Each structure stands twice: as C-alpha cells, then as structure tokens.
C-alpha cells in the first residue's frame, strides 16, 4: 500500500543532486500495526516517497521523527542542515528523534517495517518512541530520516560487513538489537555457520526466523527477575566454548577499552575467518567484546560492537 507524496519531499527531490543531503526526511503513514510478542510491535510505514529510500544494508539505521502531541511534521526543518536546525528549535515544538533499524524494506510497495521495543510501558515510564508505538494506529503520520537513494552513498548507517572468508559468525545483543539481527540472519548465505545469542524480556518474545542450517539462534529471557545482560553474557561465554579454537588467526592485540570510552567501533578492514557483531546496552557490549578478544582470540578488527543505549540514561 502506498499513499500520496507530500509537498516538502517533492520540492527536495527536484533540487540539484549535489545539494541533496545523504540522509533526508521521508514523511510516512502508518498502514499496519502487528504485535509480535509482549515486548515488540511491528509498524509498517508507507508513502510514495519511500521509492527513493536508499536501503544500504541488512542493519540499516534510520531516525524516527515524532512530532510533539498536537503538532505535525511541519515543525521539522526541511533543509540539508536539518540536524542543526532541529537542535535550535524550542523544546515545546521540537519533534522527538530516536534511532531504529529497518526490519524490512519493500521498494515495490513503498513500504518499510520497523520493530519497536515497548520499554517500560507497563510501568508508565516509556520513552517517546515506545509510548508512541504502543498506541500507533493506521493513518498516523510520522517521519523517517534515512538515506537518499539518489546520492549513491546508501551504506551510511550500516555496520554489518563480515569478511568474505569468515567461517564462524558470532552475533549477540539484547532486545534493542533483535530487529537488526533478524534482518542480518535472514539475509545470510545458505552455507553460513555461526551462533546468535539474544536476550529478551519475556519467553514469548522469541521469534522464528529463516536462518541457515549452520546458524544456531539461542534465546534467553529475563522474565523480570534477572539483571539486564547477565543471561546474554553467560550464553555468549558458553557458545564460544563450543566453537573450535582459533588456531589460524594472527596474534591479536588485547582489548584495552576504558570504562568511559565510546562504545561504538566498526572494523574498517577485516579479512580473517571469524567475525563478531555485538549490540545493546553499552556496559554489557564492552564486556562481550573483551570476552571475544581477550579470552577467545578474536582480532579487534574482526569485532563490530555498538552501544545502542546505556543503563540509567535516556
């Protein structure tokens, strides 16, 4: 399903190529809402302008633009320097921005699926995006900031890039990483081998994906009693013990990340036989990275790790 393209996007699409930003605003409409489990809801967004969306990879990041209650997308700056202008808007009119991952993109239908985690809904302290997603209805209008296909730089916002000769893949994350991991797993070549470890709030949050036969997906549910990240760390440690020892990799430099270091590092070049992809709460991801590098011999340049959020911070 597709809906009419709006005026601001039509104007932007007629600008000279050199003036278009790599990322731009796509005004979209909610067309379907599907609950996936206790903690997840899938929202399908559509608009003719999405035919110009440049989905560049399996873990494509986007920003969701949520107007303040009673406001519209007209509050969002329609300009190549939209971010700077957005920062300068008054708090009462400035739309909320939150980062998400594309779960699926269907260019022929001009549709985009985004899976939202319903953080804190039951306790009444959810963030703007979770609160919006919990009550979203077909017809709601929001914005998506994503790559413009015409700029030719659609890999921006994508981190999954294993070397061609990687024989063992290790992916791990909490519920915030589930949509990205799902898209990655479903795109893997049939001969891929590896293990995927995911920690989610509830048992019924487990999802079924079309994974290659050689890729095992393991789920760990906190069920309200276990500290965040504990089950994930234990699960990854156990999975790594089951993998063959790294006997052909070069000697690696140990992980020396400090507690205050930025938790976001993407290997520029990786050509080995192993590859790790870690995403979720920052402190947990740091410990997982040390586990892979210091205790199991993964080269630093073979581990992409991303702190999507940090405990105790918005």
N, C-alpha and C positions, 0 to 999 in steps of 0.2 A: 504494500500500500504506500502511496506517496501523496503528499499534499503540496499546495501551491508554494512556490518560492517567494520569499519576501523581498521587499524593495531594497534594503541595505545590501543584501548579498548580491542582488542583480547589479547594483551600481559597482560593487567591488570587483565583480567578475569582468567588467569591461575596462578596468584600469590596465595600463601597460604592464606586461609581465614583470619587468624589473621593479615595479612599485608594489607588487603583491607581497605580503608577508609570507614566510614559510608556514606559519600557523595563522588561521583566521577563524572567524566566527561562522558557525553553521546554525541558524535558528531552526529548531526541530519541534515536532509534535509527538507526544506520547500516543502510540497507537495500540499497544498491548501491554498488559501487566500480568506476570505469572510468578506466583510464589514457588520457589524451588525447595524450600525447607524452612525450619524455624528461624534461621538467621540470614536467608538470602531471598532476594526478589529480583527477577529479570524484567527489565523495562525496555521495550522496543521503541526506538525513536525513528521518525521518518520525515523526509522532506525532499523535494526535487533537488535542492542544493547539495544533498549528500552524494550526488553523482560526481561531484568534484572533490569528494573527500579522498585524501591520499593515504589509505591504509598501508603502512610500510613494513609491517612485520607481525609476528604472532603475539607479541606482548605490547602492542601499540598503546601508548599512554595518550590520554586526552584530558581536557579540563571540562567539567560540567559547570555551566553558568546558571545560577539560580537567582532570579530576581527576588527582592525583598517582598514580603506579603503585601498584596495590593499594588505592586509595581509591575513593570513589564521589561522585556529585553531592550526597550528603547533607552533604558538607563545605561546600557553597556556601550563603551566607546566603539564607534565604527571607524577604526583608524589603524594603520600599520603599527603605531606605537600604543596599542590598546592597553598594554600592561601598565605602563607608566601613568596613563590617563586614569585607568581603573583605580590605581593606588591613591590618586588625589581626590577621588570622589568622597563626598560626605558619607559617614558610616550609615546614616539612615536610608540612603538611596543606593549605596554601593552593592551590586549583586554579589552573592557568595560564590567563590571559586573553590572547587575541590577536584583533586586528581583521581582519575579512574582508568581502567584498562578496557579496551574494546573486547567484548566476548566473541562477537561475530559481526561481520560486515557483509551485506548482500548488495553490491552496487547495482545489479539489475533491478532490484526492488527499491533502491534508495532507502535502505533500512539498516539500522545499527542497533545491536543488542548490548546493553550494559548491565552487568550483575552488581547489585548493591548489597553490602552487608548492613544489616539492621542493628547497628551498635546501640546498646543502651535503651532501646525502645521500651522494653518492659519496665524500666526504672525511671522513665521520663526525663532522661538526660542525654538524648541523642544529639548528634551534630546536625547542621543544616541539611546535608545531603541525605543522611539516614532518615531524618524526620520527614523530608520531602518524599523520599522513595516509599516510605511506609504508607503514605496516603495518596500516592500518584494515581491519576485516573486518565483514561484516554481523552485526548483533547487538550491536556495541559501543555503549555508552551515553555520550553527552556532553551538554553544554548549549549552547543558543543564547540569547544576550541580544539581544532585538530589540523593536521597537515593539509595544505592546498595541493592537490594532485598536479596542478599546472606548474608548480615551482620546481619540480624534479628532485626534491630533497625529502622524500617521504620516509626515510629511515629515521629521521629525528623522532625521539620518543620511543625507540625500540632497543631493547638491551639483549635479547636472546640471539646469540651468534656463536654457536658451537663450531669448533674446527671440523673440517670435512672428515678427518680421520679419527674423530672421537669414538671410542668403542664403549665407553662407560659414561653414562649421564647420571648426575645426581641433582634432583630438584627438591627444594624444601621451602615451606612457607606456612604462615598462619592463614586465617580466613581472608585477610585482605589480599593475599596472593592467589587465592583459588581461581578467580576468573582468568588471570594471565596464565597460570599453569594449565588450566583446562584448554585454552586455545593452543598452547605450545604442544601439549600431549597429543591433541587430535591432529596436529599437523606433522608429527614425526614420521620419518620414513619407516616403512614396514620392517626393516631389519635393525631398527634402533634397539639398544639394550641399556637398561638403567633402572633406577628406583626413584620413586616420587613419594615424599613424606609430607603430609598436610595435617595441621592441627586446626580443628574447628570447635565451635562452642557446644554443639549437640550431636548425638549419634545420627539423627535424621538429617543432618546437614551433608552427609555423604552423597556424592554424585557419581553417576555412571558415565564414563567416557569411552570412546572408541580408541583405546590405547593399543600400540603394537604388542604382539605376543611377548616380546622380550623386555617390556617395560612394566614393572610392578608398581601399582599405586596403593599406598598404605595410608589409612585414615586414623587419626587419633582425636577423640572427643573429650573435652574437659568436663562436660556435664556439670558445670557450675562450681565444682569443688577443687579442681587442680589449678595451681598458678599458671598464668599465661606463659607458654613456651616450654614448660617442663616436659610435657609429653613429646613435643616436637624434637627437643634436644636428645631425649632418650631414644626416640625412634630413629633419628639420623645416625646416632652413635652405633646402634645395633645393626642398621643397614650397612654401614661402612665396614663393620667387622666381617660381614658376609661377602664383601667384594674381594676379588683377588688382589693380592698385594701389588703395589706399584713397583715393578722391578725394572721397567724400561724407561722411566722418566728421569730427566737430569736431576742433579741435586738442587733442592729448592731453597729459597730464602725464607726464613721463618716469618710468620705473621707478627708484626710488631705494632698493631693498632693500639692507640691510647684510648682511654675512656671517653675523651672529648672529641676524638677525631670524627670527621664526617663519615657517615655510614652509607656510602654510595660510590662504588667503584666498578667500572666496566672494563674488562681487558680489551686493549686495542688490537693485540695480535695474539692468537693462541693457536698452536699447531700440534699440540700433544694428543694423547689418546684418551684423556679424561676431560670432563667439563662439569663445573658446578654452577648452579643458578639458585640464589637464595634471596628471599624477600619476605618482609614482615616487620615485626617490632624491632627497633634498632639494636637494643642490647642483646636480644636473642640471636639476631643475624650475625652480630660480631662474634659471639661465642661459636656459632656454627662454622663461620669462616675459619676461625682458629682451629677447630676440630678437623676440618678438611686439610688445611695447610700444614699445621704443626704436628698433628698426630697421624695423618694418613697420606702425607706426601704429595698432596695436590699442589702443583705450581701456582703461585699467586696469579699469574696471568691466565690461569685456567678457571678462575672462580669469579663470576659476576655476583655482586651482592648489593642489595638495596634496602635501606631502612625506610620502609613506606611510612612509618609512624613511630612515635616514641611514647612510652608509658608515662602518663601524667601530663602530657602536653596535647593541645588541640591540634 
